[in-house]
Amino acid sequence: MLIDQIAKVKNDIATHARACGRDPHEIKLLAVTKTHPASLIQQALQNGIDFIAESRVQECEAKLPSLHGLYKEFHFIGHLQTNKIAKLLALSPTLIHSISKFSTAEKLDHTLQTLRQTQDILIEVNTSGEPQKQGIPPEQLTTLIQQCTQLPNIRIKGLMTICELTTNEHSIRKSFQILRQLFTEQKSNPHPNVDMQFLSMGMSDDYKIAIEEGSNLLRIGTAIFGNRPIKKELT
Ligand SMILES: *Cc1c(COP(=O)(O)O)cnc(C)c1O
């Protein structure tokens, strides 16, 4: 049952946070609702989920209007194509987790300018070194952040990563440690318009490790909703 899964995930997060000396309240749970129908998401929102995350703009456009008022926050966690920026902004995302190129940030800033809005974003970092992965390489992060401070309408609020798809705990932990290290470095060398608050890491299979490594924004789909329909599987 969905309600039991939600309770279980929340309970596991709290137990695990306490076990490593952290306050569970500083860890935010995002339910990753991609591929799931609005009816199921509505059930989740009536049973303890407040924050949802999606990864395709078209799918958001189809589902979010019917859920309006039911969720407290909607986060965008997928690859953002520049031709979808205006459509995404129309859906008022609380946070866009997946900015990793200056060209995308620039176009986002430009659209925000015309709307006279600002937008909170995270920078996605490729911590696993896999060539097919989205995300900026760690050694280019500071340059990207410096460039983004020239864009007056975007606000960098933290960092995000997707670790390698592996059962090797060591590789997973390594990814999270790299992100945390970058986060700490950026926090101690602040740039204007940058406020490092969120460390977005940890999914269904690795959120316990992510909590140990300091995550405060978990993106969890499968552990709440079960497997996604295979045909519509999105990353
Ligand atoms: C799908 C997705 C998740 C959730 O993955 P699960 O393994 O189902 O928890 C988290 N983050 C991103 C960026 C995703 O695309």
The ligand as an SDF file (V2000), in Angstrom:
LIG
                    3D

 15 15  0  0  0  0  0  0  0  0999 V2000
   14.1300    9.0060  -11.4310 C   0  0  0  0  0  0  0  0  0  0  0  0
   15.0070    9.8780  -10.6500 C   0  0  0  0  0  0  0  0  0  0  0  0
   15.1150    9.7300   -9.2530 C   0  0  0  0  0  0  0  0  0  0  0  0
   14.3790    8.6650   -8.4540 C   0  0  0  0  0  0  0  0  0  0  0  0
   14.9070    7.4000   -8.6640 O   0  0  0  0  0  0  0  0  0  0  0  0
   14.4300    6.1370   -7.7890 P   0  0  0  0  0  0  0  0  0  0  0  0
   15.5320    5.1670   -7.9320 O   0  0  0  0  0  0  0  0  0  0  0  0
   13.1480    5.6700   -8.3880 O   0  0  0  0  0  0  0  0  0  0  0  0
   14.2360    6.5970   -6.4100 O   0  0  0  0  0  0  0  0  0  0  0  0
   15.9270   10.6220   -8.5800 C   0  0  0  0  0  0  0  0  0  0  0  0
   16.6080   11.5860   -9.2150 N   0  0  0  0  0  0  0  0  0  0  0  0
   16.5230   11.7590  -10.5480 C   0  0  0  0  0  0  0  0  0  0  0  0
   17.2860   12.8480  -11.1780 C   0  0  0  0  0  0  0  0  0  0  0  0
   15.7340   10.9050  -11.3050 C   0  0  0  0  0  0  0  0  0  0  0  0
   15.6760   11.0730  -12.6360 O   0  0  0  0  0  0  0  0  0  0  0  0
  1  2  1  0
  2  3  1  0
  2 14  2  0
  3  4  1  0
  3 10  2  0
  4  5  1  0
  5  6  1  0
  6  7  2  0
  6  8  1  0
  6  9  1  0
 10 11  1  0
 11 12  2  0
 12 13  1  0
 12 14  1  0
 14 15  1  0
M  END
$$$$
